[in-house]
Amino acid sequence: MQGRYLVFIYAYTRIFKRSPAEADMRRHFEVTAPSVHQMVITLEKAGLIQCQPGEARSIQLLVEPEALPILR
């Protein structure tokens, strides 16, 4: 599931020229807000993304696009 979130963050950022809000991920994955928030925390602890505390839409992908999984 982490890979899907990473790909979503990458694609969303490329398309909209800004990082997604947690609400965008919640709508896309059809999960609860706490589920998305926990995934963001998990990805950040794993060193895959970086967020600026208190700043909206601050998710920054720390993984090279080539390293992202190919979703089918």
C-alpha positions as protocol buffer text, in pm:
chain_id: "A"
residue {
  index: 1
  type: MET
  ca { x: 0 y: 0 z: 0 }
}
residue {
  index: 2
  type: GLN
  ca { x: 291 y: 237 z: 65 }
}
residue {
  index: 3
  type: GLY
  ca { x: 387 y: 216 z: -300 }
}
residue {
  index: 4
  type: ARG
  ca { x: 40 y: 323 z: -408 }
}
residue {
  index: 5
  type: TYR
  ca { x: 57 y: 629 z: -186 }
}
residue {
  index: 6
  type: LEU
  ca { x: 402 y: 719 z: -315 }
}
residue {
  index: 7
  type: VAL
  ca { x: 288 y: 687 z: -677 }
}
residue {
  index: 8
  type: PHE
  ca { x: -21 y: 895 z: -601 }
}
residue {
  index: 9
  type: ILE
  ca { x: 188 y: 1170 z: -440 }
}
residue {
  index: 10
  type: TYR
  ca { x: 424 y: 1170 z: -737 }
}
residue {
  index: 11
  type: ALA
  ca { x: 147 y: 1175 z: -1000 }
}
residue {
  index: 12
  type: TYR
  ca { x: -63 y: 1435 z: -817 }
}
residue {
  index: 13
  type: THR
  ca { x: 236 y: 1664 z: -779 }
}
residue {
  index: 14
  type: ARG
  ca { x: 327 y: 1630 z: -1147 }
}
residue {
  index: 15
  type: ILE
  ca { x: -29 y: 1699 z: -1264 }
}
residue {
  index: 16
  type: PHE
  ca { x: -130 y: 1979 z: -1026 }
}
residue {
  index: 17
  type: LYS
  ca { x: 216 y: 2131 z: -958 }
}
residue {
  index: 18
  type: ARG
  ca { x: 159 y: 2105 z: -584 }
}
residue {
  index: 19
  type: SER
  ca { x: 160 y: 1820 z: -338 }
}
residue {
  index: 20
  type: PRO
  ca { x: -167 y: 1657 z: -239 }
}
residue {
  index: 21
  type: ALA
  ca { x: -348 y: 1732 z: 83 }
}
residue {
  index: 22
  type: GLU
  ca { x: -437 y: 1441 z: 306 }
}
residue {
  index: 23
  type: ALA
  ca { x: -799 y: 1501 z: 204 }
}
residue {
  index: 24
  type: ASP
  ca { x: -704 y: 1438 z: -161 }
}
residue {
  index: 25
  type: MET
  ca { x: -552 y: 1104 z: -65 }
}
residue {
  index: 26
  type: ARG
  ca { x: -854 y: 1019 z: 149 }
}
residue {
  index: 27
  type: ARG
  ca { x: -1087 y: 1074 z: -145 }
}
residue {
  index: 28
  type: HIS
  ca { x: -866 y: 888 z: -390 }
}
residue {
  index: 29
  type: PHE
  ca { x: -813 y: 580 z: -174 }
}
residue {
  index: 30
  type: GLU
  ca { x: -1159 y: 595 z: -14 }
}
residue {
  index: 31
  type: VAL
  ca { x: -1021 y: 556 z: 337 }
}
residue {
  index: 32
  type: THR
  ca { x: -1065 y: 746 z: 661 }
}
residue {
  index: 33
  type: ALA
  ca { x: -871 y: 1058 z: 751 }
}
residue {
  index: 34
  type: PRO
  ca { x: -688 y: 880 z: 1036 }
}
residue {
  index: 35
  type: SER
  ca { x: -580 y: 605 z: 793 }
}
residue {
  index: 36
  type: VAL
  ca { x: -428 y: 858 z: 555 }
}
residue {
  index: 37
  type: HIS
  ca { x: -260 y: 1047 z: 837 }
}
residue {
  index: 38
  type: GLN
  ca { x: -109 y: 727 z: 974 }
}
residue {
  index: 39
  type: MET
  ca { x: 25 y: 638 z: 628 }
}
residue {
  index: 40
  type: VAL
  ca { x: 181 y: 984 z: 595 }
}
residue {
  index: 41
  type: ILE
  ca { x: 350 y: 935 z: 932 }
}
residue {
  index: 42
  type: THR
  ca { x: 467 y: 586 z: 829 }
}
residue {
  index: 43
  type: LEU
  ca { x: 610 y: 712 z: 499 }
}
residue {
  index: 44
  type: GLU
  ca { x: 785 y: 998 z: 673 }
}
residue {
  index: 45
  type: LYS
  ca { x: 937 y: 773 z: 940 }
}
residue {
  index: 46
  type: ALA
  ca { x: 1060 y: 542 z: 662 }
}
residue {
  index: 47
  type: GLY
  ca { x: 1237 y: 837 z: 498 }
}
residue {
  index: 48
  type: LEU
  ca { x: 1025 y: 817 z: 182 }
}
residue {
  index: 49
  type: ILE
  ca { x: 858 y: 1158 z: 217 }
}
residue {
  index: 50
  type: GLN
  ca { x: 916 y: 1477 z: 410 }
}
residue {
  index: 51
  type: CYS
  ca { x: 650 y: 1712 z: 549 }
}
residue {
  index: 52
  type: GLN
  ca { x: 672 y: 2059 z: 698 }
}
residue {
  index: 53
  type: PRO
  ca { x: 479 y: 2062 z: 1027 }
}
residue {
  index: 54
  type: GLY
  ca { x: 190 y: 2307 z: 1024 }
}
residue {
  index: 55
  type: GLU
  ca { x: 223 y: 2377 z: 652 }
}
residue {
  index: 56
  type: ALA
  ca { x: -53 y: 2260 z: 419 }
}
residue {
  index: 57
  type: ARG
  ca { x: 35 y: 2060 z: 108 }
}
residue {
  index: 58
  type: SER
  ca { x: 396 y: 2026 z: 214 }
}
residue {
  index: 59
  type: ILE
  ca { x: 455 y: 1660 z: 131 }
}
residue {
  index: 60
  type: GLN
  ca { x: 781 y: 1620 z: -54 }
}
residue {
  index: 61
  type: LEU
  ca { x: 873 y: 1291 z: -215 }
}
residue {
  index: 62
  type: LEU
  ca { x: 1225 y: 1176 z: -124 }
}
residue {
  index: 63
  type: VAL
  ca { x: 1226 y: 880 z: -362 }
}
residue {
  index: 64
  type: GLU
  ca { x: 1347 y: 904 z: -720 }
}
residue {
  index: 65
  type: PRO
  ca { x: 1062 y: 846 z: -968 }
}
residue {
  index: 66
  type: GLU
  ca { x: 1254 y: 555 z: -1118 }
}
residue {
  index: 67
  type: ALA
  ca { x: 1237 y: 377 z: -782 }
}
residue {
  index: 68
  type: LEU
  ca { x: 857 y: 398 z: -761 }
}
residue {
  index: 69
  type: PRO
  ca { x: 664 y: 79 z: -825 }
}
residue {
  index: 70
  type: ILE
  ca { x: 483 y: 33 z: -1154 }
}
residue {
  index: 71
  type: LEU
  ca { x: 116 y: -8 z: -1078 }
}
residue {
  index: 72
  type: ARG
  ca { x: -97 y: -221 z: -1303 }
}
